[in-house]
Amino acid sequence: MFNQKDELTNQGPQFTFSQENFLTSILPSLMETDTVIFIFTLDDNLVEVQTLVEQVKEKASNIQALAHSTVGQSLPVRVQP
């Protein structure tokens, strides 16, 4: 973050960080031993997050999530583990 020297995505595909890149480049090559960490806020489209988690579950078993919320927000029952 706040990289002052150069745009990191110019350094190569390993520095690309987007959901589209994950779906096209990383998800197809995931292996059972890989770990995927989801970082999202409760303001995000949680159905979309859950759909992506289900896609990852088909490939890898070690999935972690970090969700950010503001006061009064909580994870809906339908997307809780």
PDB file of N, CA, C and O in Angstrom, chain B, residues numbered from 101:
ATOM      1  N   MET B 101       0.821  -1.178   0.000  1.00  0.00           N
ATOM      2  CA  MET B 101       0.000   0.000   0.000  1.00  0.00           C
ATOM      3  C   MET B 101       0.871   1.251   0.000  1.00  0.00           C
ATOM      4  O   MET B 101       1.982   1.263   0.529  1.00  0.00           O
ATOM      5  N   PHE B 102       0.346   2.271  -0.593  1.00  0.00           N
ATOM      6  CA  PHE B 102       1.022   3.555  -0.653  1.00  0.00           C
ATOM      7  C   PHE B 102       2.431   3.420  -1.215  1.00  0.00           C
ATOM      8  O   PHE B 102       3.364   4.074  -0.749  1.00  0.00           O
ATOM      9  N   ASN B 103       2.572   2.571  -2.213  1.00  0.00           N
ATOM     10  CA  ASN B 103       3.865   2.373  -2.848  1.00  0.00           C
ATOM     11  C   ASN B 103       4.248   3.650  -3.587  1.00  0.00           C
ATOM     12  O   ASN B 103       3.518   4.101  -4.470  1.00  0.00           O
ATOM     13  N   GLN B 104       5.367   4.220  -3.237  1.00  0.00           N
ATOM     14  CA  GLN B 104       5.805   5.483  -3.810  1.00  0.00           C
ATOM     15  C   GLN B 104       6.706   5.294  -5.029  1.00  0.00           C
ATOM     16  O   GLN B 104       6.885   6.231  -5.808  1.00  0.00           O
ATOM     17  N   LYS B 105       7.273   4.109  -5.210  1.00  0.00           N
ATOM     18  CA  LYS B 105       8.279   3.916  -6.255  1.00  0.00           C
ATOM     19  C   LYS B 105       7.694   3.562  -7.616  1.00  0.00           C
ATOM     20  O   LYS B 105       8.054   4.172  -8.624  1.00  0.00           O
ATOM     21  N   ASP B 106       6.795   2.582  -7.654  1.00  0.00           N
ATOM     22  CA  ASP B 106       6.326   2.078  -8.932  1.00  0.00           C
ATOM     23  C   ASP B 106       5.021   1.335  -8.731  1.00  0.00           C
ATOM     24  O   ASP B 106       4.755   0.807  -7.651  1.00  0.00           O
ATOM     25  N   GLU B 107       4.224   1.297  -9.760  1.00  0.00           N
ATOM     26  CA  GLU B 107       3.004   0.493  -9.743  1.00  0.00           C
ATOM     27  C   GLU B 107       3.410  -0.971  -9.686  1.00  0.00           C
ATOM     28  O   GLU B 107       4.131  -1.442 -10.566  1.00  0.00           O
ATOM     29  N   LEU B 108       2.963  -1.699  -8.671  1.00  0.00           N
ATOM     30  CA  LEU B 108       3.405  -3.080  -8.485  1.00  0.00           C
ATOM     31  C   LEU B 108       2.918  -4.018  -9.588  1.00  0.00           C
ATOM     32  O   LEU B 108       3.605  -4.989  -9.904  1.00  0.00           O
ATOM     33  N   THR B 109       1.760  -3.758 -10.176  1.00  0.00           N
ATOM     34  CA  THR B 109       1.271  -4.661 -11.210  1.00  0.00           C
ATOM     35  C   THR B 109       2.189  -4.688 -12.429  1.00  0.00           C
ATOM     36  O   THR B 109       2.137  -5.628 -13.222  1.00  0.00           O
ATOM     37  N   ASN B 110       3.028  -3.667 -12.585  1.00  0.00           N
ATOM     38  CA  ASN B 110       4.003  -3.660 -13.678  1.00  0.00           C
ATOM     39  C   ASN B 110       5.140  -4.657 -13.446  1.00  0.00           C
ATOM     40  O   ASN B 110       5.908  -4.951 -14.362  1.00  0.00           O
ATOM     41  N   GLN B 111       5.246  -5.170 -12.230  1.00  0.00           N
ATOM     42  CA  GLN B 111       6.325  -6.090 -11.879  1.00  0.00           C
ATOM     43  C   GLN B 111       6.061  -7.523 -12.356  1.00  0.00           C
ATOM     44  O   GLN B 111       6.972  -8.351 -12.350  1.00  0.00           O
ATOM     45  N   GLY B 112       4.842  -7.816 -12.761  1.00  0.00           N
ATOM     46  CA  GLY B 112       4.528  -9.156 -13.256  1.00  0.00           C
ATOM     47  C   GLY B 112       3.206  -9.667 -12.712  1.00  0.00           C
ATOM     48  O   GLY B 112       2.615  -9.053 -11.824  1.00  0.00           O
ATOM     49  N   PRO B 113       2.740 -10.795 -13.246  1.00  0.00           N
ATOM     50  CA  PRO B 113       1.420 -11.310 -12.873  1.00  0.00           C
ATOM     51  C   PRO B 113       1.292 -11.690 -11.399  1.00  0.00           C
ATOM     52  O   PRO B 113       0.185 -11.684 -10.862  1.00  0.00           O
ATOM     53  N   GLN B 114       2.386 -12.017 -10.740  1.00  0.00           N
ATOM     54  CA  GLN B 114       2.308 -12.379  -9.324  1.00  0.00           C
ATOM     55  C   GLN B 114       1.957 -11.176  -8.451  1.00  0.00           C
ATOM     56  O   GLN B 114       1.636 -11.346  -7.275  1.00  0.00           O
ATOM     57  N   PHE B 115       2.011  -9.967  -9.004  1.00  0.00           N
ATOM     58  CA  PHE B 115       1.680  -8.764  -8.252  1.00  0.00           C
ATOM     59  C   PHE B 115       0.295  -8.217  -8.599  1.00  0.00           C
ATOM     60  O   PHE B 115      -0.101  -7.168  -8.090  1.00  0.00           O
ATOM     61  N   THR B 116      -0.428  -8.906  -9.444  1.00  0.00           N
ATOM     62  CA  THR B 116      -1.777  -8.497  -9.818  1.00  0.00           C
ATOM     63  C   THR B 116      -2.736  -8.948  -8.730  1.00  0.00           C
ATOM     64  O   THR B 116      -2.677 -10.090  -8.274  1.00  0.00           O
ATOM     65  N   PHE B 117      -3.614  -8.056  -8.320  1.00  0.00           N
ATOM     66  CA  PHE B 117      -4.516  -8.367  -7.229  1.00  0.00           C
ATOM     67  C   PHE B 117      -5.900  -7.829  -7.554  1.00  0.00           C
ATOM     68  O   PHE B 117      -6.181  -6.648  -7.355  1.00  0.00           O
ATOM     69  N   SER B 118      -6.754  -8.699  -8.052  1.00  0.00           N
ATOM     70  CA  SER B 118      -8.134  -8.321  -8.317  1.00  0.00           C
ATOM     71  C   SER B 118      -8.979  -9.592  -8.311  1.00  0.00           C
ATOM     72  O   SER B 118      -8.465 -10.702  -8.452  1.00  0.00           O
ATOM     73  N   GLN B 119     -10.270  -9.405  -8.146  1.00  0.00           N
ATOM     74  CA  GLN B 119     -11.153 -10.569  -8.158  1.00  0.00           C
ATOM     75  C   GLN B 119     -11.138 -11.227  -9.533  1.00  0.00           C
ATOM     76  O   GLN B 119     -11.145 -12.453  -9.637  1.00  0.00           O
ATOM     77  N   GLU B 120     -11.119 -10.425 -10.575  1.00  0.00           N
ATOM     78  CA  GLU B 120     -11.087 -10.975 -11.939  1.00  0.00           C
ATOM     79  C   GLU B 120      -9.824 -11.804 -12.156  1.00  0.00           C
ATOM     80  O   GLU B 120      -9.884 -12.897 -12.720  1.00  0.00           O
ATOM     81  N   ASN B 121      -8.684 -11.285 -11.708  1.00  0.00           N
ATOM     82  CA  ASN B 121      -7.433 -12.028 -11.833  1.00  0.00           C
ATOM     83  C   ASN B 121      -7.489 -13.326 -11.045  1.00  0.00           C
ATOM     84  O   ASN B 121      -7.010 -14.361 -11.508  1.00  0.00           O
ATOM     85  N   PHE B 122      -8.071 -13.273  -9.861  1.00  0.00           N
ATOM     86  CA  PHE B 122      -8.190 -14.481  -9.049  1.00  0.00           C
ATOM     87  C   PHE B 122      -9.008 -15.537  -9.780  1.00  0.00           C
ATOM     88  O   PHE B 122      -8.622 -16.705  -9.830  1.00  0.00           O
ATOM     89  N   LEU B 123     -10.146 -15.121 -10.352  1.00  0.00           N
ATOM     90  CA  LEU B 123     -11.027 -16.071 -11.039  1.00  0.00           C
ATOM     91  C   LEU B 123     -10.396 -16.680 -12.290  1.00  0.00           C
ATOM     92  O   LEU B 123     -10.587 -17.862 -12.575  1.00  0.00           O
ATOM     93  N   THR B 124      -9.645 -15.870 -13.031  1.00  0.00           N
ATOM     94  CA  THR B 124      -9.106 -16.357 -14.299  1.00  0.00           C
ATOM     95  C   THR B 124      -7.736 -17.010 -14.180  1.00  0.00           C
ATOM     96  O   THR B 124      -7.431 -17.943 -14.923  1.00  0.00           O
ATOM     97  N   SER B 125      -6.909 -16.534 -13.259  1.00  0.00           N
ATOM     98  CA  SER B 125      -5.532 -17.020 -13.195  1.00  0.00           C
ATOM     99  C   SER B 125      -5.227 -17.922 -12.006  1.00  0.00           C
ATOM    100  O   SER B 125      -4.443 -18.863 -12.124  1.00  0.00           O
ATOM    101  N   ILE B 126      -5.837 -17.641 -10.874  1.00  0.00           N
ATOM    102  CA  ILE B 126      -5.471 -18.375  -9.662  1.00  0.00           C
ATOM    103  C   ILE B 126      -6.430 -19.518  -9.369  1.00  0.00           C
ATOM    104  O   ILE B 126      -5.985 -20.636  -9.108  1.00  0.00           O
ATOM    105  N   LEU B 127      -7.723 -19.268  -9.405  1.00  0.00           N
ATOM    106  CA  LEU B 127      -8.704 -20.302  -9.078  1.00  0.00           C
ATOM    107  C   LEU B 127      -8.516 -21.594  -9.878  1.00  0.00           C
ATOM    108  O   LEU B 127      -8.566 -22.678  -9.297  1.00  0.00           O
ATOM    109  N   PRO B 128      -8.300 -21.507 -11.193  1.00  0.00           N
ATOM    110  CA  PRO B 128      -8.130 -22.745 -11.953  1.00  0.00           C
ATOM    111  C   PRO B 128      -6.918 -23.577 -11.527  1.00  0.00           C
ATOM    112  O   PRO B 128      -6.896 -24.790 -11.736  1.00  0.00           O
ATOM    113  N   SER B 129      -5.918 -22.935 -10.935  1.00  0.00           N
ATOM    114  CA  SER B 129      -4.697 -23.665 -10.583  1.00  0.00           C
ATOM    115  C   SER B 129      -4.588 -23.974  -9.087  1.00  0.00           C
ATOM    116  O   SER B 129      -3.563 -24.488  -8.638  1.00  0.00           O
ATOM    117  N   LEU B 130      -5.632 -23.666  -8.312  1.00  0.00           N
ATOM    118  CA  LEU B 130      -5.590 -23.978  -6.880  1.00  0.00           C
ATOM    119  C   LEU B 130      -5.452 -25.475  -6.652  1.00  0.00           C
ATOM    120  O   LEU B 130      -5.974 -26.295  -7.408  1.00  0.00           O
ATOM    121  N   MET B 131      -4.734 -25.804  -5.588  1.00  0.00           N
ATOM    122  CA  MET B 131      -4.559 -27.210  -5.205  1.00  0.00           C
ATOM    123  C   MET B 131      -5.083 -27.398  -3.787  1.00  0.00           C
ATOM    124  O   MET B 131      -5.251 -26.426  -3.052  1.00  0.00           O
ATOM    125  N   GLU B 132      -5.336 -28.617  -3.409  1.00  0.00           N
ATOM    126  CA  GLU B 132      -5.870 -28.964  -2.092  1.00  0.00           C
ATOM    127  C   GLU B 132      -5.025 -28.381  -0.961  1.00  0.00           C
ATOM    128  O   GLU B 132      -5.564 -28.047   0.094  1.00  0.00           O
ATOM    129  N   THR B 133      -3.733 -28.255  -1.156  1.00  0.00           N
ATOM    130  CA  THR B 133      -2.836 -27.782  -0.101  1.00  0.00           C
ATOM    131  C   THR B 133      -2.738 -26.252  -0.022  1.00  0.00           C
ATOM    132  O   THR B 133      -2.084 -25.727   0.879  1.00  0.00           O
ATOM    133  N   ASP B 134      -3.375 -25.536  -0.945  1.00  0.00           N
ATOM    134  CA  ASP B 134      -3.321 -24.077  -0.945  1.00  0.00           C
ATOM    135  C   ASP B 134      -4.224 -23.490   0.136  1.00  0.00           C
ATOM    136  O   ASP B 134      -5.208 -24.106   0.547  1.00  0.00           O
ATOM    137  N   THR B 135      -3.875 -22.301   0.581  1.00  0.00           N
ATOM    138  CA  THR B 135      -4.682 -21.549   1.537  1.00  0.00           C
ATOM    139  C   THR B 135      -5.201 -20.299   0.850  1.00  0.00           C
ATOM    140  O   THR B 135      -4.451 -19.595   0.174  1.00  0.00           O
ATOM    141  N   VAL B 136      -6.487 -20.025   1.025  1.00  0.00           N
ATOM    142  CA  VAL B 136      -7.099 -18.828   0.455  1.00  0.00           C
ATOM    143  C   VAL B 136      -7.679 -18.019   1.607  1.00  0.00           C
ATOM    144  O   VAL B 136      -8.398 -18.550   2.453  1.00  0.00           O
ATOM    145  N   ILE B 137      -7.359 -16.734   1.629  1.00  0.00           N
ATOM    146  CA  ILE B 137      -7.853 -15.832   2.658  1.00  0.00           C
ATOM    147  C   ILE B 137      -8.772 -14.809   1.997  1.00  0.00           C
ATOM    148  O   ILE B 137      -8.351 -14.075   1.102  1.00  0.00           O
ATOM    149  N   PHE B 138     -10.009 -14.764   2.435  1.00  0.00           N
ATOM    150  CA  PHE B 138     -10.972 -13.794   1.940  1.00  0.00           C
ATOM    151  C   PHE B 138     -10.979 -12.597   2.875  1.00  0.00           C
ATOM    152  O   PHE B 138     -11.099 -12.753   4.090  1.00  0.00           O
ATOM    153  N   ILE B 139     -10.850 -11.404   2.311  1.00  0.00           N
ATOM    154  CA  ILE B 139     -10.918 -10.168   3.078  1.00  0.00           C
ATOM    155  C   ILE B 139     -12.060  -9.351   2.479  1.00  0.00           C
ATOM    156  O   ILE B 139     -12.034  -8.997   1.300  1.00  0.00           O
ATOM    157  N   PHE B 140     -13.057  -9.059   3.306  1.00  0.00           N
ATOM    158  CA  PHE B 140     -14.207  -8.329   2.798  1.00  0.00           C
ATOM    159  C   PHE B 140     -14.855  -7.537   3.925  1.00  0.00           C
ATOM    160  O   PHE B 140     -14.546  -7.735   5.100  1.00  0.00           O
ATOM    161  N   THR B 141     -15.754  -6.641   3.549  1.00  0.00           N
ATOM    162  CA  THR B 141     -16.537  -5.904   4.537  1.00  0.00           C
ATOM    163  C   THR B 141     -17.973  -6.394   4.459  1.00  0.00           C
ATOM    164  O   THR B 141     -18.382  -6.993   3.465  1.00  0.00           O
ATOM    165  N   LEU B 142     -18.725  -6.140   5.498  1.00  0.00           N
ATOM    166  CA  LEU B 142     -20.124  -6.559   5.495  1.00  0.00           C
ATOM    167  C   LEU B 142     -20.973  -5.698   4.574  1.00  0.00           C
ATOM    168  O   LEU B 142     -22.153  -5.984   4.369  1.00  0.00           O
ATOM    169  N   ASP B 143     -20.380  -4.642   4.017  1.00  0.00           N
ATOM    170  CA  ASP B 143     -21.068  -3.835   3.013  1.00  0.00           C
ATOM    171  C   ASP B 143     -20.924  -4.440   1.613  1.00  0.00           C
ATOM    172  O   ASP B 143     -21.625  -4.032   0.687  1.00  0.00           O
ATOM    173  N   ASP B 144     -20.018  -5.411   1.457  1.00  0.00           N
ATOM    174  CA  ASP B 144     -19.839  -6.073   0.162  1.00  0.00           C
ATOM    175  C   ASP B 144     -21.051  -6.956  -0.144  1.00  0.00           C
ATOM    176  O   ASP B 144     -21.872  -7.235   0.730  1.00  0.00           O
ATOM    177  N   ASN B 145     -21.142  -7.380  -1.382  1.00  0.00           N
ATOM    178  CA  ASN B 145     -22.197  -8.305  -1.796  1.00  0.00           C
ATOM    179  C   ASN B 145     -21.873  -9.677  -1.207  1.00  0.00           C
ATOM    180  O   ASN B 145     -21.052 -10.408  -1.761  1.00  0.00           O
ATOM    181  N   LEU B 146     -22.504 -10.028  -0.102  1.00  0.00           N
ATOM    182  CA  LEU B 146     -22.164 -11.258   0.611  1.00  0.00           C
ATOM    183  C   LEU B 146     -22.559 -12.519  -0.157  1.00  0.00           C
ATOM    184  O   LEU B 146     -21.941 -13.568   0.020  1.00  0.00           O
ATOM    185  N   VAL B 147     -23.568 -12.427  -0.996  1.00  0.00           N
ATOM    186  CA  VAL B 147     -23.928 -13.576  -1.838  1.00  0.00           C
ATOM    187  C   VAL B 147     -22.803 -13.850  -2.824  1.00  0.00           C
ATOM    188  O   VAL B 147     -22.471 -15.005  -3.089  1.00  0.00           O
ATOM    189  N   GLU B 148     -22.217 -12.790  -3.366  1.00  0.00           N
ATOM    190  CA  GLU B 148     -21.082 -12.931  -4.284  1.00  0.00           C
ATOM    191  C   GLU B 148     -19.869 -13.522  -3.555  1.00  0.00           C
ATOM    192  O   GLU B 148     -19.172 -14.384  -4.093  1.00  0.00           O
ATOM    193  N   VAL B 149     -19.627 -13.056  -2.340  1.00  0.00           N
ATOM    194  CA  VAL B 149     -18.524 -13.602  -1.544  1.00  0.00           C
ATOM    195  C   VAL B 149     -18.759 -15.085  -1.286  1.00  0.00           C
ATOM    196  O   VAL B 149     -17.846 -15.894  -1.452  1.00  0.00           O
ATOM    197  N   GLN B 150     -19.975 -15.451  -0.880  1.00  0.00           N
ATOM    198  CA  GLN B 150     -20.281 -16.848  -0.595  1.00  0.00           C
ATOM    199  C   GLN B 150     -20.133 -17.716  -1.846  1.00  0.00           C
ATOM    200  O   GLN B 150     -19.640 -18.841  -1.759  1.00  0.00           O
ATOM    201  N   THR B 151     -20.545 -17.217  -2.988  1.00  0.00           N
ATOM    202  CA  THR B 151     -20.397 -17.956  -4.248  1.00  0.00           C
ATOM    203  C   THR B 151     -18.924 -18.223  -4.543  1.00  0.00           C
ATOM    204  O   THR B 151     -18.553 -19.324  -4.950  1.00  0.00           O
ATOM    205  N   LEU B 152     -18.095 -17.214  -4.337  1.00  0.00           N
ATOM    206  CA  LEU B 152     -16.661 -17.372  -4.559  1.00  0.00           C
ATOM    207  C   LEU B 152     -16.065 -18.377  -3.574  1.00  0.00           C
ATOM    208  O   LEU B 152     -15.223 -19.190  -3.955  1.00  0.00           O
ATOM    209  N   VAL B 153     -16.489 -18.328  -2.324  1.00  0.00           N
ATOM    210  CA  VAL B 153     -16.016 -19.295  -1.325  1.00  0.00           C
ATOM    211  C   VAL B 153     -16.375 -20.717  -1.748  1.00  0.00           C
ATOM    212  O   VAL B 153     -15.554 -21.625  -1.619  1.00  0.00           O
ATOM    213  N   GLU B 154     -17.571 -20.917  -2.242  1.00  0.00           N
ATOM    214  CA  GLU B 154     -17.989 -22.248  -2.681  1.00  0.00           C
ATOM    215  C   GLU B 154     -17.148 -22.737  -3.851  1.00  0.00           C
ATOM    216  O   GLU B 154     -16.838 -23.925  -3.940  1.00  0.00           O
ATOM    217  N   GLN B 155     -16.775 -21.824  -4.755  1.00  0.00           N
ATOM    218  CA  GLN B 155     -15.898 -22.206  -5.865  1.00  0.00           C
ATOM    219  C   GLN B 155     -14.526 -22.628  -5.351  1.00  0.00           C
ATOM    220  O   GLN B 155     -13.941 -23.594  -5.841  1.00  0.00           O
ATOM    221  N   VAL B 156     -14.023 -21.903  -4.369  1.00  0.00           N
ATOM    222  CA  VAL B 156     -12.709 -22.222  -3.810  1.00  0.00           C
ATOM    223  C   VAL B 156     -12.758 -23.543  -3.058  1.00  0.00           C
ATOM    224  O   VAL B 156     -11.808 -24.322  -3.124  1.00  0.00           O
ATOM    225  N   LYS B 157     -13.855 -23.810  -2.340  1.00  0.00           N
ATOM    226  CA  LYS B 157     -13.996 -25.063  -1.579  1.00  0.00           C
ATOM    227  C   LYS B 157     -13.856 -26.289  -2.467  1.00  0.00           C
ATOM    228  O   LYS B 157     -13.426 -27.345  -2.003  1.00  0.00           O
ATOM    229  N   GLU B 158     -14.217 -26.161  -3.744  1.00  0.00           N
ATOM    230  CA  GLU B 158     -14.087 -27.278  -4.676  1.00  0.00           C
ATOM    231  C   GLU B 158     -12.630 -27.619  -4.951  1.00  0.00           C
ATOM    232  O   GLU B 158     -12.321 -28.736  -5.365  1.00  0.00           O
ATOM    233  N   LYS B 159     -11.734 -26.666  -4.723  1.00  0.00           N
ATOM    234  CA  LYS B 159     -10.317 -26.845  -5.048  1.00  0.00           C
ATOM    235  C   LYS B 159      -9.423 -26.963  -3.818  1.00  0.00           C
ATOM    236  O   LYS B 159      -8.501 -27.778  -3.801  1.00  0.00           O
ATOM    237  N   ALA B 160      -9.682 -26.162  -2.793  1.00  0.00           N
ATOM    238  CA  ALA B 160      -8.790 -26.076  -1.634  1.00  0.00           C
ATOM    239  C   ALA B 160      -9.610 -26.204  -0.350  1.00  0.00           C
ATOM    240  O   ALA B 160     -10.758 -25.764  -0.285  1.00  0.00           O
ATOM    241  N   SER B 161      -9.011 -26.805   0.654  1.00  0.00           N
ATOM    242  CA  SER B 161      -9.747 -27.019   1.897  1.00  0.00           C
ATOM    243  C   SER B 161      -9.419 -25.993   2.975  1.00  0.00           C
ATOM    244  O   SER B 161     -10.178 -25.861   3.935  1.00  0.00           O
ATOM    245  N   ASN B 162      -8.323 -25.269   2.850  1.00  0.00           N
ATOM    246  CA  ASN B 162      -7.930 -24.318   3.879  1.00  0.00           C
ATOM    247  C   ASN B 162      -8.361 -22.919   3.472  1.00  0.00           C
ATOM    248  O   ASN B 162      -7.658 -22.228   2.736  1.00  0.00           O
ATOM    249  N   ILE B 163      -9.525 -22.513   3.960  1.00  0.00           N
ATOM    250  CA  ILE B 163     -10.097 -21.211   3.625  1.00  0.00           C
ATOM    251  C   ILE B 163     -10.266 -20.423   4.918  1.00  0.00           C
ATOM    252  O   ILE B 163     -10.825 -20.921   5.895  1.00  0.00           O
ATOM    253  N   GLN B 164      -9.778 -19.192   4.909  1.00  0.00           N
ATOM    254  CA  GLN B 164      -9.908 -18.301   6.059  1.00  0.00           C
ATOM    255  C   GLN B 164     -10.633 -17.043   5.597  1.00  0.00           C
ATOM    256  O   GLN B 164     -10.591 -16.694   4.417  1.00  0.00           O
ATOM    257  N   ALA B 165     -11.293 -16.369   6.520  1.00  0.00           N
ATOM    258  CA  ALA B 165     -12.004 -15.146   6.167  1.00  0.00           C
ATOM    259  C   ALA B 165     -11.767 -14.083   7.221  1.00  0.00           C
ATOM    260  O   ALA B 165     -11.712 -14.364   8.418  1.00  0.00           O
ATOM    261  N   LEU B 166     -11.631 -12.867   6.750  1.00  0.00           N
ATOM    262  CA  LEU B 166     -11.493 -11.709   7.619  1.00  0.00           C
ATOM    263  C   LEU B 166     -12.533 -10.696   7.154  1.00  0.00           C
ATOM    264  O   LEU B 166     -12.445 -10.169   6.045  1.00  0.00           O
ATOM    265  N   ALA B 167     -13.513 -10.430   8.003  1.00  0.00           N
ATOM    266  CA  ALA B 167     -14.585  -9.509   7.645  1.00  0.00           C
ATOM    267  C   ALA B 167     -14.519  -8.277   8.523  1.00  0.00           C
ATOM    268  O   ALA B 167     -14.259  -8.367   9.723  1.00  0.00           O
ATOM    269  N   HIS B 168     -14.754  -7.134   7.920  1.00  0.00           N
ATOM    270  CA  HIS B 168     -14.774  -5.871   8.652  1.00  0.00           C
ATOM    271  C   HIS B 168     -16.219  -5.404   8.743  1.00  0.00           C
ATOM    272  O   HIS B 168     -16.969  -5.450   7.767  1.00  0.00           O
ATOM    273  N   SER B 169     -16.592  -4.955   9.930  1.00  0.00           N
ATOM    274  CA  SER B 169     -17.938  -4.425  10.097  1.00  0.00           C
ATOM    275  C   SER B 169     -17.891  -3.141  10.911  1.00  0.00           C
ATOM    276  O   SER B 169     -16.902  -2.839  11.580  1.00  0.00           O
ATOM    277  N   THR B 170     -18.973  -2.404  10.837  1.00  0.00           N
ATOM    278  CA  THR B 170     -19.106  -1.227  11.681  1.00  0.00           C
ATOM    279  C   THR B 170     -20.081  -1.575  12.804  1.00  0.00           C
ATOM    280  O   THR B 170     -20.707  -2.634  12.773  1.00  0.00           O
ATOM    281  N   VAL B 171     -20.210  -0.717  13.766  1.00  0.00           N
ATOM    282  CA  VAL B 171     -21.076  -0.974  14.916  1.00  0.00           C
ATOM    283  C   VAL B 171     -22.486  -1.321  14.439  1.00  0.00           C
ATOM    284  O   VAL B 171     -23.076  -0.616  13.620  1.00  0.00           O
ATOM    285  N   GLY B 172     -23.000  -2.411  14.968  1.00  0.00           N
ATOM    286  CA  GLY B 172     -24.362  -2.821  14.637  1.00  0.00           C
ATOM    287  C   GLY B 172     -24.464  -3.787  13.478  1.00  0.00           C
ATOM    288  O   GLY B 172     -25.539  -4.338  13.242  1.00  0.00           O
ATOM    289  N   GLN B 173     -23.381  -4.016  12.742  1.00  0.00           N
ATOM    290  CA  GLN B 173     -23.424  -4.963  11.630  1.00  0.00           C
ATOM    291  C   GLN B 173     -23.056  -6.350  12.135  1.00  0.00           C
ATOM    292  O   GLN B 173     -22.241  -6.498  13.046  1.00  0.00           O
ATOM    293  N   SER B 174     -23.664  -7.356  11.536  1.00  0.00           N
ATOM    294  CA  SER B 174     -23.282  -8.741  11.825  1.00  0.00           C
ATOM    295  C   SER B 174     -23.507  -9.579  10.591  1.00  0.00           C
ATOM    296  O   SER B 174     -24.287  -9.214   9.711  1.00  0.00           O
ATOM    297  N   LEU B 175     -22.820 -10.704  10.529  1.00  0.00           N
ATOM    298  CA  LEU B 175     -22.941 -11.588   9.386  1.00  0.00           C
ATOM    299  C   LEU B 175     -24.334 -12.205   9.373  1.00  0.00           C
ATOM    300  O   LEU B 175     -24.770 -12.740  10.392  1.00  0.00           O
ATOM    301  N   PRO B 176     -25.044 -12.146   8.248  1.00  0.00           N
ATOM    302  CA  PRO B 176     -26.351 -12.791   8.174  1.00  0.00           C
ATOM    303  C   PRO B 176     -26.218 -14.293   8.398  1.00  0.00           C
ATOM    304  O   PRO B 176     -25.195 -14.886   8.056  1.00  0.00           O
ATOM    305  N   VAL B 177     -27.237 -14.899   8.964  1.00  0.00           N
ATOM    306  CA  VAL B 177     -27.215 -16.331   9.260  1.00  0.00           C
ATOM    307  C   VAL B 177     -26.959 -17.145   7.993  1.00  0.00           C
ATOM    308  O   VAL B 177     -26.265 -18.160   8.058  1.00  0.00           O
ATOM    309  N   ARG B 178     -27.489 -16.738   6.857  1.00  0.00           N
ATOM    310  CA  ARG B 178     -27.377 -17.525   5.624  1.00  0.00           C
ATOM    311  C   ARG B 178     -25.939 -17.638   5.117  1.00  0.00           C
ATOM    312  O   ARG B 178     -25.654 -18.524   4.311  1.00  0.00           O
ATOM    313  N   VAL B 179     -25.024 -16.774   5.560  1.00  0.00           N
ATOM    314  CA  VAL B 179     -23.653 -16.869   5.086  1.00  0.00           C
ATOM    315  C   VAL B 179     -22.665 -17.209   6.198  1.00  0.00           C
ATOM    316  O   VAL B 179     -21.458 -17.235   5.962  1.00  0.00           O
ATOM    317  N   GLN B 180     -23.157 -17.467   7.395  1.00  0.00           N
ATOM    318  CA  GLN B 180     -22.258 -17.861   8.469  1.00  0.00           C
ATOM    319  C   GLN B 180     -21.831 -19.294   8.260  1.00  0.00           C
ATOM    320  O   GLN B 180     -22.595 -20.112   7.749  1.00  0.00           O
ATOM    321  N   PRO B 181     -20.582 -19.601   8.665  1.00  0.00           N
ATOM    322  CA  PRO B 181     -20.068 -20.972   8.475  1.00  0.00           C
ATOM    323  C   PRO B 181     -20.842 -21.993   9.270  1.00  0.00           C
ATOM    324  O   PRO B 181     -20.532 -23.183   9.216  1.00  0.00           O
TER     325      PRO B 181
END
